[in-house]
Amino acid sequence: MKGAEPAIVCEAVSRRFGERLALSGLTLAVERGEILGLLGPNGSGKTTTLRILATLLQPHEGAARVLSFDVARDAMEVRRRIGVMPERPSLYERQTVEANVSFWAEAHGLADPAGAVRDALRFVGLEDRRRDPVGSLSKGLKQRVALARAIVHRPPVLLLDEPSSGLDPSAAAAMEGLIRDLARDGATVLLNTHRLAEAERLCDRVAILREGRLLRIGTPRQVRAALLGHIVEVELAGIVDAPAQRAVESFPAVRETWWAPSAIRVRLADAERDTPELVARLVSAGARIIAVRPAGDLERAYLELMSQPLPGSLAA
Amino acid sequence: MNAIIARPPVRALARKELRELRRHRMIVATAAILPVAFLVLPVANLLFYDPARAIGGPDFAVGQAMFCFFLTPVIMPATMAAYGIIGERDQGTLEPLLTLPLSDRELLAGKVAAILLPTLTASFAIYAVYMAAVAAVVSEPVRSPALDWTWPFGLLLTGPLLALFSTLTGLVFSARSKDVRVAEHLSGLVLLPSMLPVLLIVTRTIEPSLLTWLGFAAVLALVDAALWKTAVRAFDRERAISTV
């Protein structure tokens, strides 16, 4: 690995398909060990971004680097260091699970391909199904095979295109757990997803694209706060009494309050910074807190962003 | 190309291709039926050779038989090669394949190796069986010309080059077509006329001597080298994964 720049860097990357601008001046960086989720409607440039980073497409303008290797100039070096999981499992259906993953291990020139395949299949929980033809597996299991194939050479960077697409909730949760484990082991993960709740739980940061342009990037909390305001909801065990009310109203960071019998919604100057102090003041005032949560979720924030006119567009 | 094929990732790709070909019923059927037919017909033709009723002499009958053996390394790879790139795209496996650390040359070399291996094995095997059958059951006047050393020499020399020609032609069309059938048809259109020199030799319009075979092999080698360059140039990763 060269230098210590972020694992993935896109600098003003643009890409056209004929007359259509699929990606317009995308600039972003993914830190080493980070999970970054690319969000956006269909055609927003998410898959194009992943394909450029996977060396499948070349940027028409700008530069993209993976672990400091340029995707256009040093494509082979990039390919050695990435694991790619396309949206479709894209497996050899007539071949066994083991044969599919073995091919990848051997093609990467691993010293002990059999051991690497065993480890990868154990990681995704498919060791017992290794002799089954891939065509006989469910969609969820095929996705797991595709993940095992992507990680068999232990790449430091993973590019995952909608890894839980089409999976039932339990299979999607299992996939989410696997991705979290990979990041915990040090992998940098860039993933496309339409599942906003999943992105909120899984991603350290999210980037929202629309019509090839990056609209927002930040932690899910930051994106939520920027789009929905710094509003938190505090649920109490009993009714909101006068000391609790005074504790909230006397807090200088509070901008606005809404009261319910046993809950308070508060707009703060900075939810991330001010929430601990708000909670401390309520506890000091004798309030018994059941839950504190940000008002609205990433999905609401996303929909809010999509309803706004695109910056620089002629739309009203 | 040999140096490329020796690389572990290319060998891995070739093994994967062979596994895939083995499990593809249509391809296995085509690959198995054709050589068997090409074995039975020439042996039967020579076994039941009747000088009184035959059109042309014994040399003509042997030439007819030999045409089948030169046709095998040309026809057998055509389907496999046409499927090579476009088939991967159709089943959705091309995109992840292109993220492997394989250059365009290595990718094509792996495909070529996997196609040539079964083709040449089958081609030489049926010819060996034919020779054994001729030696065992066929009588004169066709026995001697059928066992003439120039035929196995010519087949051993030009068979691999013909197979490579067919494979590379199929891969060029597979890399540039959007449909397997189009790739098959286009490569068929190129391959059949290209058999004319073989036809001229087996019909003895051109005498099948040592010099003839060496000359023909030299020309084929040059054509194959040019085709290899064309195939590498024709293989465009972005175009290959594009569905429009």
Chai-1 contact restraints between the chains, C-beta under 6 A:
chainA,res_idxA,chainB,res_idxB,connection_type,confidence,min_distance_angstrom,max_distance_angstrom,comment,restraint_id
A,A54,B,T99,contact,1.0,0.0,6.0,A-B,restraint_1
A,L56,B,L98,contact,1.0,0.0,6.0,A-B,restraint_2
A,L56,B,I241,contact,1.0,0.0,6.0,A-B,restraint_3
A,L57,B,E238,contact,1.0,0.0,6.0,A-B,restraint_4
A,M76,B,P101,contact,1.0,0.0,6.0,A-B,restraint_5
A,R79,B,T99,contact,1.0,0.0,6.0,A-B,restraint_6
A,R79,B,P101,contact,1.0,0.0,6.0,A-B,restraint_7
A,R80,B,P101,contact,1.0,0.0,6.0,A-B,restraint_8
A,V84,B,P96,contact,1.0,0.0,6.0,A-B,restraint_9
A,V84,B,T99,contact,1.0,0.0,6.0,A-B,restraint_10
A,P86,B,E95,contact,1.0,0.0,6.0,A-B,restraint_11
A,P86,B,P96,contact,1.0,0.0,6.0,A-B,restraint_12
A,R88,B,G92,contact,1.0,0.0,6.0,A-B,restraint_13
A,S90,B,G92,contact,1.0,0.0,6.0,A-B,restraint_14
A,S90,B,T93,contact,1.0,0.0,6.0,A-B,restraint_15
A,S90,B,P96,contact,1.0,0.0,6.0,A-B,restraint_16
A,Y92,B,E20,contact,1.0,0.0,6.0,A-B,restraint_17
A,R94,B,R23,contact,1.0,0.0,6.0,A-B,restraint_18
A,Q95,B,R19,contact,1.0,0.0,6.0,A-B,restraint_19
A,A99,B,R19,contact,1.0,0.0,6.0,A-B,restraint_20
A,F103,B,A12,contact,1.0,0.0,6.0,A-B,restraint_21
A,F103,B,K16,contact,1.0,0.0,6.0,A-B,restraint_22
A,E106,B,A12,contact,1.0,0.0,6.0,A-B,restraint_23
A,A107,B,P9,contact,1.0,0.0,6.0,A-B,restraint_24
A,A107,B,A12,contact,1.0,0.0,6.0,A-B,restraint_25
A,A107,B,L100,contact,1.0,0.0,6.0,A-B,restraint_26
A,G109,B,P8,contact,1.0,0.0,6.0,A-B,restraint_27
A,G109,B,P9,contact,1.0,0.0,6.0,A-B,restraint_28
